[in-house]
């Protein structure tokens, strides 16, 4: 797990480092050297820099980059949004050093800068964004906004130092516009906001340099988030015993698939099977059972169209035999859907069956304004997994989707507190929040934009069901929190491997299925699919 930090935590690390005897200006010098290494390595033929400097320490990094680049023989031009003699602290020291080295500079004026840059050879230029860094809060000031617009209009690669200007380091949200960076070099600490939500559209490739800050200093500051990736799947908990039988991997029951929505339930069931569930059953509309048997005969498909006759009684028996229930894919919002939800949830609580709740199961619970404490004891809900996308999250929280996306960290925390369950807030950089007083949020670092297509969430819910069943049944047991971690990383990595094979455009949810068995075997898997 990779520690991620907020802007305040980063400031604490910097202060602890300064207290240990390394000056703030020395950190700026190290940041500048790291930035120049990136420029030399990634754009070796571009020997001209235009550096946009703000008024804080991020601007100080920019002045020092300009000074070192000038000393190294590069052609450099600084555009300063605040006059150098108005700066304070370490930023002032960096600016004074750049002025003493006679680095060319201008106070930023949009018309003057636009005219000057029009005479440049942008094919030889790298733009350096050192405007705000972690200091961005809310809407940009007009002058900063003008500089951001200019940077985005220029046809030259952009290196942002620490955080692209306009992006909040804590949430990843942009209030208005933000710099479109090709590379963002984070320094001292990885910024949690850059790994989720809107930030992924602006930050480009994320690089990190700790600037030689001692690990012991960093560990003195508590973190609020962690990055998780495919390496979490290399665990003995996922390896099968040579003496394994299907009962060791549990029985997943998927419920959903109202008229017109059968595909969602079918994909969830097949994903559970491909993720290693010992037995998978599907309870859906009768019209969909034939399609399930044709597509994946290993799934036991059962049809029920009303909750009054013999079919309903057989459905109750099936529910009672399940290790885990996945409720919601393609569930719909009809009378049939509501009857299924009410029956399944009440019996799952009665028989203490863990659940994965997705899609319309969440929408129906939100519409009912469910009081989660009255639904089931806290210990039971701690073994349930909710998998909302931002729209479903907004309904659960009785807010709008924009509020969820403005601060995804707060939204997933609020949902966890509301429900008492493990919560996966889906999207670019899916967030996971957990019960038992664990305030840390995990961010999945796997996945790609090709996964923004219908059915991906249904596949995730099926994987969650298989992992939750395995955790309850296997010799090496694990809880719902680990089940969710394994599921979201396997889902994202399967998406990455599918995209590497066929491309992102037109990627389908079912394209992920072939990669799940290898990823969830607890062994190293090459991109060719061999185990190691």
N, C-alpha and C positions, 0 to 999 in steps of 0.2 A: 504494500500500500504506500502511495506517494503522498507525503504531507503537502497540503495546500494551505495558503494563508490569506487573511484579509489584509487590507491596507494598514489597519492599526497594528496588527500582529507584525507586519513587515517593519513598521516604524520601531516597534519594541525590539526587534532583532537588531536593527541598525543601531539603536541606542545602546544595547548591550555590547555590541561590537565596539562602539566608540568608547564605552566604559572600560573595555578590555585593553585599550591602548592604540586602536587603529582609528585615525581621524576620519571625519566625514569626507574631507577632500581626498584622502587616500582611497576611499571607496569609489569616489567619482573617477579617479585616475584608473582604477581597476576596471570599472564599468566601461570607460572609454576604450581601454585596451581590448576588452572582450568584444566590443562593438566593431572595432577596426578589424579584428580577426575574422569576424563574420563577413564583413564587407570584402576583405581580401579573398576569402575562401569562396564565397558565393558569386561575387561579381568582379573577378580579377581583372577584367579589361576596362572596367569603369573607374576612371581615375579622377573624377570630379565629384565633390560633395556639395550639396546645398543643405544646410542644417538650420532647422526652425527651432528656436530656443524660447521657452517660456520663462517665467519669473521665479520659479521654485527650484528645488534640487534636480528635477528632471531637466530643466533648462541648463543647470550647472553641468550635468552629464553631457549635454549638447555642446557647450563651450569647450569642455575638455576633449571631446571627440574631435572637434574642429582643430584645436591646438595640436593634438597628436598627429592628426592626418596632415596638417600643414607641415609639421616638422618631418613627416615621412615622405614629403614630396608630392602629395596630392594637391590638386587645385580645390580650394575651399571657399565657400561664401556662407556667412551667417546672416540669417534674418532674425532679428531680436524683437520680440513682442513687447519687451520692456527694456528701456535703455540700460546698458550694462552698469552705469554708475548708480542706478536706482536699486540694484540687487543687494541682498543681505546674506550673511552667513557664508556657507561653503559655496553657494552659487556665485556670490560676489568674488570669492577667491579664484574660482574657475574662470570667470569672465575677465578678471584682471590679468590672469596668466595668458589668456588668449589675446588680449589687447597688447600686452607686452611683447608677445611673439608676432605682432603685426598681422594677425589673421584678419582678412577683409570682412567687414560687417556693415549692415545697414539696419536701422530701425524699420520694422515691417510696416509698409504701407501697400495696400493691395494693388493700386494702379502702378506704383513704382516697381514693386516686385514682379508683377505680371510682365511689364515692359522689359525689365532686366532679364528675366528668365526666358523670354521669347528669343533672346539673342544667344542663349546657351545651346550647347550640343547635348541635348537630353539623352541621346543614345550612349553617351559616355558618363552619365550622371547617376548618382544614387542620392535619394532624398532621405534625410534623417529627421524623424519626428521626435523631438525632445521638448514638447510643449507643456504637457501636464503630468504624464505618468499616473501615479496612484492618487494624484490630487484632484482628479475629476469628480465633481459632485453636481448633479443636476444639469441644467441647460448651460451651454457654452456662452461665454461673453462674446459680443459681436466681433471683436478683433480676432479672437481665437477661431470663431466660426468661419471667418473669411480665410484664415490661413489653412484650415482643414479643407475647405472647398477647393482652394488653389492646389494643395497637395494632391487631392483626388483627381483633379483635372489633368495633371501633368503625366505624360507618358514616360515614366521612369520608375524603377523599383523603389519601394519604400521600406525602410527599416525603422520600426517603432521601438523606442527604448522603454522597457518595463511594461507599458500598457498603451495601446493605440489611443490617441487623444479622442475623447468623446465616450469612451467605454468606462463604465464603473468597475473598478478592480474587484469589488466585493460581490456584485450581482451579475456582471456581464451585460448589463442593460445600457443602451444608448438613448439618452433623452431626445436627441435630435440626430444630427449627422455625426459621423466619426471617421477617423482616418482609416482608409482601406490599406492595411499593411500587407506587404509580401512576407515579411518576417517580423515577428515580435520577439525581442530578446528580453526575457525576464531576468532580473538580477536580485541577488540576496535571497529571495523566496519566490516560489511559484504562486501566482495570484489566482485564487479560486474562481473568480468570475470569468476568467478567460477560457474556461473549460466547458462552459455550458451556455445554452440559449443564444441570444443575438451575437455574442462576442465571436462565435465561430465564423460569422460572415465577414468579420473585419480583421481579425488578428493574424490571418495567414498561418504560416508555419511557426509553431511555438518552440523557441529555444530557451535554455536556462543556463545561467552561470552563477554559482554561489559567491563569486568574487573572493574565494578563499576564507569566507567566514567559517569559523570552527563549528563543527557539528554540535559540539557541546553547547555553544551559545544558542544555536537555532533550537535545540531541544529544550532550552529553558523557557521558551515561549509556547504556551498551549496552542494547539491548532483547532480549527472548527470544521475542516473538511479533509477528505483523503481521496486521491485518485486510485481507482482500481482498474486493472486490465486483464488480458488473457492469462497472465502468469498466475492469477489466483486459481485457475483451473488445474494447475499442476499440484494436486493434493491427493494423498492416499484415500481420502474420503470418497473419491469418485472412481477408484479402481475396483474392479470386480474380483471377488474371491474365486479361486479355481473351482470351488465347490458351490458356486452361486446357483440359485434357482430363482424363478420369476417372483416368488414371494418376497425375496430379499430387496426387491426394488419397488414394491408397493403397487397399488391399484388406483389409477387416476380415472375419475369419472368427470367427463366434460358435459355440461348441460347448456343448451342454447340452440340457436338455429331456428328461429321462427320463420314463417312463410316469407320467402324472398331473401332470407339471410343465412341460408344453410351453409354457404362456403366458409364463413367465419368459424363456426363450430367444427367443421371438418378439418380445417387447417390447425386449429388448436389441438384436436385429438391426434392428428398425425404428428404434430410437433412433440407432443408428450411421448408418443411411441418412439420417435427417432431420438429423443433425449434419454431413453433408457428406462422408462417406466416398465415394470414387469408385466402389467396388464393395463390396457386402456379400454374404457367403455365410453360410448356416446349416447346420451339421451337427448333426442331431438324430435322434430316433426316427422311423422311416418314417411312423408314424401322424400326425405333426405337420406334415409337409411341405405337405399340402393346405391346412391352415389358414394357413400362412405365405403361400402363393401367393395365396390368396383375400384376405388382409388387405393384403399389400404385395408385389405381383408383382415389384417391382424387386429384391427379395432372392432370391438363387439358393439354393433349399432342397434339401438332400441328406439322404437317409435312410440310416442304418446301424444295424442291430439286433444284429450280432455282429461280432467282429474277426478272423474266420477266412477269409471268402470274398472275392469280387470287390469288394463294397461297401467292405470295409476297405482294399483296395488303392487304390480311387478316393479314399477319405477321406485317405489318406496323401499322394496327389498334390495334393489340395486344400490340405492343411496346408502343403505345401512352397511353394505359390504365394502364400500369405497374406503381407501386410505386417505385420499385427498379429493376434494371437489374443486373443479374449475367452472365457475358460474359467470356467464355473461356474454361470451362471444356470439354475436348474432342473436341475442336473446330477444330483441325487439321491445316494444312497449304496449303490446296488445293485452287483452284480458288473459290470454294463454300465458303471456310473459309474466304478468303480475302474479298469477296463480303459481307458476313454476318457482318464481323467486320466493314467495311466501312459504311454500311447502319446503323447498330445499333449505333455506336458511334456518327455519325453525327446527327441522330434523337434524341438520348439521350441528346446531347448538346442542340439541338434546343428546345426540350420539357422540359429541366431542370430535367431530371430523374437521380438520383444518381446511381452509378454503383459499382459493385465489379468486378475487372479485375483479371483473374487468367490464369495460364497455357499458352496455345497458343495465347490467346489474348495479353499477355505480350510479347511472342516471336515475334509475327507479328508486334507489335508496335516497338519493338527493331530493327527488321530487316528494318523497314521503317525509322529508326532514327528519330522518332517522336519528334517534338518540342512541348512540352507539353503546353507552353504558347500560342501557336497558335491553340491548340486543343479546349480549353475551358477557360473561365475566371477563375481566381484564386479561387473565392468564390465557383464556381461549383466543381472544382477539390478538394477542401477541404472536400467535401462530398463524394468523391470516395475512395474506399479501394482497394489497390493492395496487392496480396498475393503471392509473388514470393518465390520459393525455391532458394538456392544459385546459381544453374545453370542459372535460369531465371534472377536472380539479376545481374549476371555477364554479360549477354547479354544486359540488360538495361544500365549498367554502362560501357559497352564496355571494359571489362577487363576479366580476367580468374577467374574460380571458386575458385582457390587457394587464390587469392587476397581477395575475399569476405570472405572466411573462416578465413583468417589471422586476420582480424579485422572486425567482424560482426557489431560492434557498428558504425564504420565509414561507412561501406557499407549501413546500413539502413538509416543513416543520409544523405548520398549522394543521395540515391534513393528518399528520401522525398524531398530534395531540388530540385532535377531534375524534379520530377513530380508534386509537390505541393499537393500530396494526402496523406491520411493515408496509411502507409506501414507496412505490417506484413512480416518480414523476417523469413520464416519458418525454422524449424530444432530443434535440442535439445536446449531448452531455446529460444523459439521464441521471437524475438525482435519487438517492435512496436515504430514507430516514427510518429510524428504528425505535422500538419501545425500550423498556427497562432503563430509562433515564440516560441513555447514551445520546448525548447531544451532537455527536459527530455525524456529518453527512458524507456519504460516499458519492463520488462522481464516476460514472463509467466512461473510460477513455477510449472505448472501442466504438465502431460504427461509422457510417458515412452518409452523405446526403442522398444516395441512391435508395436508402431505406425509408425515404418519405413516400411510401406508397401503401395502398390499401392491404390490410391483412397482416402487416408486420406486428401489430400489437397482439393479434390473435395467436401468432406463432410464439410470441414472448409469453403469453399466459399459459400456453401448453408446456413450454420449457419450465416455467415456474412450478406448475403442477407436478411435473416429473421430479424436479429437484426437491420439492417439499415432501413428496412421497418417499424418495430415496433417503432423505435425512431422518425420517421416522422409522425406516425399515432396515437400513443398512447396519452392519456391524460397527462401523465408524459413524456415529450419529452426529447430526448437526441440526441447528435450529432454522427457523424461517428466515432469519437475517442472512445467514450464510446461503440458504437456498436461493434467496433473491439475488445475492451477489453473484453466485455461480450462473444463474439464469441470464442476468442482464449482460454479463461479460461474454458468455457463450453466444448469445443472440447477436451482440455487436460484432464479435469476431467472425461469426458465420456470415454476417452481412459483408464484412470486409473481404472475406475470401471469395464470396460469390461475386462481388464487384470486381475483384482482381481477375476473375475468370471470364466474365461476360460484360463487364462495364456497369456503370451506375445508372445510366439512362435506360429505363425499361426493366429495372431489377424488380423481380416479383418476390413476394413473401415465401412462396414455396421453393424458390431457388436456394434458400438457406438450409433446407432440410438435409441435404446430402452431407453437409459439413458438421452437423451436430454430433453424430456418433463418435467421430474422432476427437472432437474438442472436449467431449464429456466422458472421456475414458481415463482421465487422471494421468495422461502421459503427454510427452511432447509430440506435436503433430506438425509435420512439414506442410508447406502450402500444396505439395503434391498429394498429401493425404496419408503418407506413411507414418507409422508410429515409431517413437524412439524412446 
